[in-house]
Amino acid sequence: MNFLDVFVKTLADQKINTAIISSIAIILLGYFCRKKNLFKDNTAKVLTNVVLTVSLPALAFKSFLVDIDEKKLTQGINVLIWGILVYIVLIILSKPLFMKFKGDQQDTMRVLAIFGSTTFFGIPIVTAIYGPTGTLYASIFNIGYRIFLYSYGYIKMSGLKMTMKNVKTMFLNPIVIATFLGLFIWLFQAHLPQVSVNVVDAKTGAKAVKQFAFLRFDQTLPQFNQILTYLSGLCSPLAWLAIGSTLGSVSFKEALSNKPTWYYTFVKLIAIPAINVAILAILSVTHILPVDLTALGTIVVMMATPPATVAAAYAISFDKDAVLASNASLLGTLGAVVLTPIWIVIVQIIGALGIFH
């Protein structure tokens, strides 16, 4: 196999290069708008709130409004299992990875490395590259992420025990509610009350009557489904504009001159995704926990993300080296913009080996 040919072929794929170029272009547009003061100080925060409370819940819910099939069900279960196991693995491995740092600095680096911005940064890119199936896997993968972020992440950074407030945050988050509701509909659609729907075959144009669960709103309530489509369509562009606006609001000088931040960025954006690829390759070859190429790509993109906003907020709130957290967020975001397209290409090259199908 000629890796150069696979590399060129991947970059030449219209879907992939369109998604990569579009994301970078919109991020740069957000950066330009902030630098020209078209976006104000609070613009990124407003855009982020819209994405997290409206667009991403709609996207997550809509991703589950599809027919269930054996392959997606198997992959979904495997992604869920790995989405929980990976955080246990990272909690263990992050200790030796950051052993040369001590105290608050080590704690902050470990938590920021374990928990990336999978929701805000990862899902929009996964959706652009891998479509609805990628969104479905990403939503399932994020279940374990939220469990550990609001439990281990909080306890590690605060030094306190788990609080009821954090439990409520974990389960009453709009994205979590949308994910679990969508997951319920997807898994149990065959057992829910059914209704008859007139459908038209997209290829032949033939009309037929099919049975769908009454909660399959994409079929039973097309008006509501169209609302979800409009709202979920806002997710990627608004997220990328917010990322660009954030980058345009801060100075690069301090972050670029901080050596621990560079080491953190290497671990977060290169080492951790590589660890995921290596372990998943072994699990797939041995058939212990096989994942397909779309699931692998989704997981790698979700892992190669900058620090989670919540994790950085923990560092600032509990005074755990807040400057390091801010620098890591900046350099991590900048690095992710550059490295995510590279990881997407690497995943396609790995796919040519035939390990992931």
N, C-alpha and C positions, 0 to 999 in steps of 0.2 A: 504494500500500500504506500502510495506517495502522499506524505502528509501535506506537502506544499499544495498539491492538487486539491486535496480535501479542504485546506484552509481557504484557497482561492474560490472554490466552488461554494463554500459556506457564505463567504462575504458577497458572492455574486447572487446568492439567493435573494430574490426581490423582497420576500416577506421579512427576512432577517435584516437586510441592510436598510429597508424602509423603516422598520421599528427602531433600529439603532440610531439612524440619522435623525428621525423625528424626535426621539427623546432628547438627544444632545442639543438639537436645534431649539427646542422649546425651553430647555434648561438655560441655554445661552440667552434666549429672549427674555426670560425672567431676570437673569443677571443684568442684562442691558437696561431693562425697565427700572430696576432698582438703582443702578448707577445714574440713570438720567432722572431719578426721582419721580418717575411715573408711578412707581410703587412706593408707598410710604413705609414707615417703620413697622406698622402693624399688619401690612398686607399679607406677608407670608403666614402670619398667625391666623388671619381670617381665612385664607385659602386652605390652610391645614385643617382648621375646624370644619369647614364645609366638606372636605374630603373624608375626614374621619367619622363625622356624624351623619352624613347624607350619602355621598357617592360610594364609598367603600362598603357600607352595609347593603346598599342596593346591588352592587357588583357581586358581593359574596352570596346574597340570597338568590340572585338571578342565575348564578353559576350552577346551582343545584336543580334548577328547573329543566332537567333533561331526562330522557329515558335512561333507566339503569340497565347496564349490561354487565356480564360476568367479569370482563377484563377491567372495566373502570372500578367495579366494586372491589376486586382483588387489589388493584393498584392503590385505591383509596385507603383500604385497610392497612396496606404495607406502608404507605406514606404517613398514616396516623401513628402507627407503631414507631417508625423511625423518627417522626416529629416529637415523640416523647423521649425515646432513647437517646437522641442526639444531644439533648441538653444535659442528661446525666453524664454522657461521655465528655462533653465540653467542660462541665463543672470539675471533673477529675483531671482532664488534660490541661486546663488553663492554669493549674497550680504550677507544674514544672515549666510551662511556657513563659510564665512571668515570675519565676522564682528569684531572679536577680533584683526585683523590686520589692520594697517592704511596705508594711503598714497600709495606710489609706491609698497610696499610689498603686499598690498591688491589687487591693480590693476593687478599686475603680477600673483599672485596666481589665481585670478578669470579667467583671459584670458587663462592661462595654463591649468586650470581645464576644461573650456568650450571646448577648442579646442585640441583634441588629435591627434595623428599621425594616423588618420584613413586611409590615402592613403598608406603611406609607411609601417606602422606596421600592420594595421588592414586588408587590402584587401588580402595580401598574406596568412594570417592565415584563413580568411573567405573562400578563394578559396580552401585551403587545406582541410578544414573541410566540407564545404557545397557545393563544386563543382561549376559548371557554374551558377546555380540558385542563390547561395550565392553571386557570383561575380556580377551578374545582379542587385540584390537588393543593394549591397554595392555601386555600381556605381551610382545608382539612389539616394541613401541616401546621397552621398557626394555632390550632387548639392547644397543643403541647407548649408552644411558645408563650401563650398567655398564662397558662397555669404556672409555669416556672418564673416568668417575669414578675408576676404579682405576688409570688410566694418567696422563692429563693432570692430573687433580685432585691426585693424589699428588705428581707431579713438581713441579707449580707451587707447592704448599704446603711441601713438604719441601726443595726445592732439590737433591734427590738424583736419581739415575737409578732407573729402574724396578727393583724387587726381585722375586725369586722368590716371596717371601711374599705380595706383592700380586697376583701372577699366580695363585697358589693361591687367594687370597681371591676373586678375580674368577670363577674357574671352579668352585670347590668349594663355593660358596655354595648352600644348599638351594634357594633360589628360582631360581638360574641353572640348576641341574641339572634341576629340575622343568620349567622353561621349555623347555630344549633337548630333553628327553625327550618332552614333550608336543608340541612343534613337529615332531619327527621322526615321531611317530605320526600327527599330523594330515596332514602332507605326503605320507607314503608309505603311508597306510592301504590304498590300492588295490593296492599291490604286496606287502603283507605276507601271510603265510599266512591264509586265510579259514576261518571256522567258520560253521555254520548256527545261526541264533538264531530262536526263535519270538517274533514281535512282534505287538502289538495296535495297530491304528490308533486314535489318540486320538479322532478325530471319529466314525468309523463303528462302531468296536468290532470290526471284521473282523480275523480272525487270519490271519497269513501267516508264511512262512519267508523270512528275508533273510540275505544273506551279509555278515559284518563281519570286519574284521581282528581277529586273536586278541588284540591289545593294546587294542582298543576296550572297555575295562573297563566303560564305562557300559552296554554291551550283553552282554558275555561274562562279566562278574563283578559282578553287581549288588550283592553284599554289600560288595565293596571300594569300589564307586562310592558306596554310601550312607555309608561312612566318610568319603570325600572330601567328600561333601555336608555332613555334620555339621561337619567341621573347617573347610571353606571358609566356612561360615555364621558361624563365630566371628570372622572377619576384621574386618568392618566395625565391629561393636559394641565389640570389644576395642580396636581402633585408636582409635576415637573416645573411649572411656573414658580411654585412655592420654594422648591429646592434652589432654583436660580436666584430668586429674590433673597433667600437666606445667605447664599454665597456672596451676593452683592452687598450685604450689610456688614460684613466683617473684614478685618484686615488679615491677609495671608502671612504677613511677615513673622508674627510671633509663633504661629503654628508651624511654619516651615523651618524655623530655627530650633525647634524643640526635638531633641533626639528620641526621648521616650515615646513621643507621639508618632514618629516615623516607625519605630519598632512595633508599636501597637497596630498601626495601619497595615504593616506587613503581615502580622499574625491574623488580623481580622479579615483582610481581603484576599490573602494568598494562602496562608497556612490552613485556616479553618475550612475554606471550600475544598482544598486539596485533600484534607483529612476525610471529609465527607465522601469525596469521589473514591478514595482508596478503600474505605470501609464498605461502601455500597457496592463497589466492584467485587469485593470478596463475598459479600452476602448474596449477590446476584449469581456469581459463578457457582457457589455452593448450594444455590436454591433455598437458602435459609430465609432470605427476605428479598426476593427479586423485584426490581423496579424497572420500568421501561425508560426510554430515552427522554420522553416528555417529563416524567416524574423526576428523573435525575436532573435535567435542566432546571426545572422548577426549584428543586432543593438547593442547587448550587447558586442560582440567582438570589434566593432568599438568604443564603448564608453569606454571600459576598455583598453585604449591605453595610452602610455606615451605622454608627451606634444608634440604638433605639432612643427616641426622644424621652421616653419615660425613664430609661436607665440614666441618661444624662441629667434629667431632672432630679433623680434620686441623689446623684453626686452633688449637685448644687444645693438641694434642700438640706442634706445632712452634712454639708461641709466636708465632703470626702474628695479633696483635690479638685475643686470646681474648675480651676484654670485648665488642668489636664483634660477634664471632660469636654470643655469647650473647644480646646485645640483638637482633640481627637474627633469631635463631631465635624469640625471644619475639614480637616485633612482626610478623614474617612469618607466624607461626602464627595470631595473632589476626586479622591482615589477611586471611589466606586463608579463615578461617571466614566472614568478612563478604563477601568479594569472589567466592568460588567460585560461590555461587548467582547472583550478578549475571552472571558470565561464561556460566553455563549458559543464562540467559535471552537474553543477547546472541547466543549461538550459534544459538538457535532463531529469533531475529529475522533473522539472516544467512541462515538456511535458507529463509526466506520470499522471499529475493531470487532463489532458484533457481540460485545459483552452485554450491552443493554439493548433490548429489542423494542 
